[in-house]
Each structure stands twice: as C-alpha cells, then as structure tokens.
C-alpha cells in the first residue's frame, strides 16, 4: 500500500506524524474504494492548485481529501445529517484531539462540508477550493485535460479506479438512502432519484408555498 511520503507527478503526500495517523485511520475505517478515491483527490487537488498558481498547505489539503467521504460509513447513516457534515465533524474531532489550531481545523471542516456544493468553494481559501477541485476531477472529470496523461496515469497506477463510476454511485446511494431529506438542494438528490425507487426530491417552491405563512 502506498504510504505517506509517496511521490507521483511531482506531488508528495505529507509525511508528518499527523498525516500518517490520518492515513491509517481512513485506511482502517473506509472501503478500498473510498480510500483510493480520497488519496487521488489529494493528488488531483494538488495538481490543480499548481495549475491555478495557488499557495496552499499540503497537510490541510490532505486532511480534507482523506476525510471527505468518511461520513458515508454505515455508522453515520442514521445521523439525520448530511454526510458531508458527518465527514467534516470526524476530521474536526481527529484534529482537535491532536491540538491543531482552530483556524486550520475550520479550513478543513469547511473544505469537506462544501465539497458537494458547487459554485462556492472555488472562491474560498485554497484548501477549500482544492478539495472540491480534486473531488470534481475524480468523480465528474471536470478539468480532465488540465492534468497530463502521464501524471494521470502515474496517480491512477498508485491508486487504481476499476469500475469506479458504478462503485462510487453505489457508495453514495448506500450512504445517503437512509437519510433522503439531507439531499434537499444538493447534487446527491440526483443519485437517489436515479437509484432509489419511490424517492421524491424536495422542491424549494413547494416548501415556500406550503409554509405556515398565510401569504
């Protein structure tokens, strides 16, 4: 298993004690699918940061990438909260327990919480922007040709993505189907609409018209 300090495409995974502990925790608690996806997100985010000329803290980006999908785990499926918030809170607990400064924790929390809310993270701190950029690259293929074929191949060799599209959609469905109301107003409603029979997405207009206000 590639570990911390691993380099590819001119990007190195942070080799600090904290980063190693984060790697071990996520490796132990998540599936192969989520682990490899999360590691790739760090690389794609780093490369997009380089492409955009952004100055960012690699360790904070790494924490955001590694924890961003932890909230899909089975233990969170009945929390009643968005999985992004469960993921962000797990990262915050991890970092607070190790004495990381609150401003750094806030950046990681925000990066994770907003990673499925397009149109906002790109205008925030670099670590917030780049977690989303890494996720969008790996899942949606946004900016696919911004990264060279050679770099893409090197990273995908370290962390392969066999049958990734189908498997990640299954992971989203499994992680979110027990809490369908948390998809209101975000992209994950598309997943449940496609894969969960009987799911009916919430509608913003209906919420307004059916509120208790008389007019």
C-alpha positions as CSV (number, residue, x, y, z in Angstrom):
1,X,0.0,0.0,0.0
2,X,1.5,3.4,-1.0
3,X,2.0,5.4,2.2
4,X,2.9,8.8,3.3
5,X,5.9,10.4,1.7
6,X,4.8,8.7,-1.6
7,X,5.5,10.9,-4.6
8,X,4.0,11.0,-8.1
9,X,3.5,13.6,-10.7
10,X,5.7,16.0,-8.8
11,X,3.5,15.9,-5.7
12,X,4.4,14.3,-2.4
13,X,2.0,13.1,0.3
14,X,2.8,14.9,3.6
15,X,4.9,12.6,5.8
16,X,4.2,14.1,9.2
17,X,3.0,12.1,12.2
18,X,-0.4,13.7,11.9
19,X,-0.8,12.9,8.2
20,X,0.4,9.3,8.8
21,X,-2.2,8.9,11.6
22,X,-4.9,10.3,9.3
23,X,-3.9,7.8,6.6
24,X,-4.1,4.9,9.0
25,X,-7.5,5.9,10.4
26,X,-9.1,6.3,7.0
27,X,-7.5,3.1,5.6
28,X,-8.9,1.2,8.6
29,X,-12.4,2.7,8.6
30,X,-13.3,3.0,5.0
31,X,-13.6,0.7,2.0
32,X,-10.8,0.3,-0.6
33,X,-13.0,2.4,-2.9
34,X,-13.2,5.4,-0.6
35,X,-9.5,5.1,0.5
36,X,-8.1,5.1,-3.0
37,X,-10.6,7.8,-4.1
38,X,-9.6,10.0,-1.2
39,X,-5.9,9.7,-1.9
40,X,-6.4,10.5,-5.6
41,X,-8.4,13.6,-4.6
42,X,-5.3,14.9,-2.7
43,X,-3.2,14.4,-5.9
44,X,-5.7,16.0,-8.3
45,X,-6.3,18.9,-5.9
46,X,-2.6,19.5,-5.5
47,X,-2.0,19.4,-9.3
48,X,-5.0,21.8,-9.9
49,X,-3.6,24.0,-7.2
50,X,-0.3,24.1,-9.1
51,X,-2.1,24.8,-12.4
52,X,-4.0,27.7,-10.8
53,X,-1.0,29.2,-9.1
54,X,-2.5,28.8,-5.6
55,X,-0.4,28.7,-2.4
56,X,-1.9,26.0,-0.1
57,X,-1.0,24.0,2.9
58,X,-0.5,20.4,1.6
59,X,-1.2,18.9,5.0
60,X,-4.6,20.6,5.4
61,X,-5.5,19.7,1.8
62,X,-4.5,16.1,2.7
63,X,-6.8,16.0,5.7
64,X,-9.7,17.4,3.7
65,X,-9.2,14.9,1.0
66,X,-8.8,11.9,3.3
67,X,-11.8,12.6,5.5
68,X,-14.2,14.0,2.9
69,X,-16.2,10.7,2.4
70,X,-15.9,9.2,5.9
71,X,-19.5,10.2,6.6
72,X,-20.7,7.6,4.0
73,X,-19.7,4.9,6.5
74,X,-22.5,2.8,7.9
75,X,-22.2,4.2,11.5
76,X,-23.4,7.6,10.2
77,X,-26.3,6.6,8.0
78,X,-29.0,7.3,10.6
79,X,-27.4,10.6,11.9
80,X,-30.1,12.6,10.1
81,X,-27.3,15.0,8.9
82,X,-25.7,15.5,5.5
83,X,-22.9,13.0,5.1
84,X,-20.6,15.9,4.3
85,X,-21.1,17.3,7.8
86,X,-20.5,13.9,9.4
87,X,-17.3,13.7,7.4
88,X,-16.3,17.2,8.4
89,X,-17.0,16.6,12.1
90,X,-14.9,13.4,12.1
91,X,-12.0,15.4,10.7
92,X,-12.5,18.1,13.3
93,X,-12.6,15.5,16.2
94,X,-9.4,14.0,14.8
95,X,-7.6,17.3,14.5
96,X,-8.8,18.8,17.8
97,X,-7.7,15.7,19.7
98,X,-4.2,16.4,18.4
99,X,-4.0,20.1,19.2
100,X,-4.3,21.5,15.7
101,X,-5.0,25.3,15.6
102,X,-8.7,26.2,15.3
103,X,-8.2,28.2,12.1
104,X,-6.6,25.2,10.4
105,X,-9.5,23.0,11.6
106,X,-12.0,25.4,10.3
107,X,-10.4,25.3,6.8
108,X,-10.5,21.5,6.8
109,X,-14.1,21.4,8.1
110,X,-15.3,23.9,5.5
111,X,-13.5,22.1,2.7
112,X,-15.2,18.9,3.5
113,X,-18.6,20.3,4.3
114,X,-18.8,22.2,1.0
115,X,-17.3,19.6,-1.4
116,X,-20.7,18.8,-3.0
117,X,-21.8,22.4,-3.1
118,X,-20.5,23.7,-6.5
119,X,-20.1,27.4,-7.2
120,X,-18.9,28.4,-3.8
121,X,-15.6,26.6,-2.7
122,X,-13.6,27.9,-5.7
123,X,-13.9,31.4,-4.2
124,X,-12.7,30.5,-0.8
125,X,-9.4,29.6,0.8
126,X,-7.1,27.5,-1.4
127,X,-7.5,24.3,0.7
128,X,-11.3,24.6,0.5
129,X,-11.2,25.2,-3.3
130,X,-8.8,22.4,-4.0
131,X,-10.6,19.6,-2.1
132,X,-13.6,20.4,-4.3
133,X,-11.4,20.6,-7.4
134,X,-9.9,17.2,-6.5
135,X,-13.3,15.6,-6.0
136,X,-14.7,17.1,-9.2
137,X,-11.7,15.8,-11.1
138,X,-12.0,12.3,-9.8
139,X,-15.8,11.9,-9.8
140,X,-17.0,14.3,-12.5
141,X,-14.0,14.6,-14.8
142,X,-14.1,18.4,-14.5
143,X,-10.8,19.8,-15.9
144,X,-9.8,16.3,-17.1
145,X,-7.3,17.6,-19.6
146,X,-5.8,20.1,-17.2
147,X,-3.6,17.2,-16.0
148,X,-1.3,15.4,-18.4
149,X,-1.9,11.9,-19.5
150,X,1.4,10.8,-17.9
151,X,0.6,12.4,-14.5
152,X,-2.9,11.0,-14.6
153,X,-1.6,7.5,-15.4
154,X,1.0,7.7,-12.6
155,X,-1.5,8.6,-9.9
156,X,-4.1,6.1,-11.2
157,X,-1.4,3.4,-11.1
158,X,-0.8,4.1,-7.4
159,X,-4.5,4.2,-6.6
160,X,-6.4,2.3,-9.3
161,X,-10.1,3.1,-10.1
162,X,-11.6,-0.2,-11.5
163,X,-15.3,0.2,-12.2
164,X,-15.1,3.4,-10.3
165,X,-18.2,5.2,-11.8
166,X,-20.5,2.4,-10.8
167,X,-18.9,1.7,-7.5
168,X,-18.9,5.3,-6.3
169,X,-22.5,5.8,-7.2
170,X,-23.3,2.7,-5.2
171,X,-21.4,4.0,-2.3
172,X,-23.3,7.3,-2.5
173,X,-26.6,5.5,-2.6
174,X,-25.8,3.2,0.3
175,X,-24.5,6.2,2.4
176,X,-27.4,8.5,1.7
177,X,-30.5,6.5,1.1
178,X,-31.3,6.1,4.8
179,X,-31.4,9.9,5.2
180,X,-33.0,11.1,1.9
181,X,-34.1,14.5,3.4
182,X,-30.4,15.5,3.6
183,X,-30.2,15.7,-0.2
184,X,-32.6,18.7,-0.4
185,X,-30.9,21.4,-2.5
186,X,-27.7,19.5,-3.3
187,X,-26.4,17.2,-6.0
188,X,-26.9,14.0,-4.1
189,X,-30.7,14.2,-4.8
190,X,-29.8,13.1,-8.3
191,X,-28.3,9.9,-7.0
192,X,-31.3,8.9,-5.0
193,X,-33.7,9.9,-7.8
194,X,-31.8,7.5,-10.2
195,X,-31.2,4.6,-7.8
196,X,-33.8,4.6,-5.1
197,X,-37.3,3.6,-6.2
198,X,-40.0,5.9,-4.8
199,X,-37.6,8.7,-3.9
200,X,-39.2,12.1,-4.4
201,X,-36.9,15.1,-4.3
202,X,-37.8,18.1,-2.2
203,X,-38.9,21.2,-4.1
204,X,-37.9,24.6,-2.9
205,X,-41.0,26.2,-4.4
206,X,-43.3,23.7,-2.7
207,X,-41.6,24.5,0.7
208,X,-42.4,28.2,0.2
209,X,-46.0,27.7,-1.0
210,X,-46.8,25.2,1.7
211,X,-45.2,27.0,4.6
212,X,-47.4,28.2,7.6
213,X,-47.2,31.8,6.4
214,X,-50.7,32.9,5.3
215,X,-49.3,34.9,2.3
